[in-house]
């Protein structure tokens, strides 16, 4: 019985480790995507404003400040 429990724990540890790696990769990818987005938006010559359907301003770039 102890052998089966040990095997299940080991399997669970491997699954947890894999999920942790996948979560870290997803986080890193999201950070790169956000940085790329900010670089494009912040350096655009045109003003950019994003709003919600409720007309709440979510973000804007430096060029939008002069609008």
Residue pairs with C-beta under 8 A, 6 or more apart in sequence:
41 48
41 59
41 61
42 61
42 62
44 61
44 63
45 63
46 63
47 60
47 61
47 63
47 64
47 65
47 66
47 67
48 59
48 60
48 61
48 63
48 64
49 57
49 59
49 60
49 64
49 67
50 57
50 58
50 59
50 60
51 57
51 58
52 58
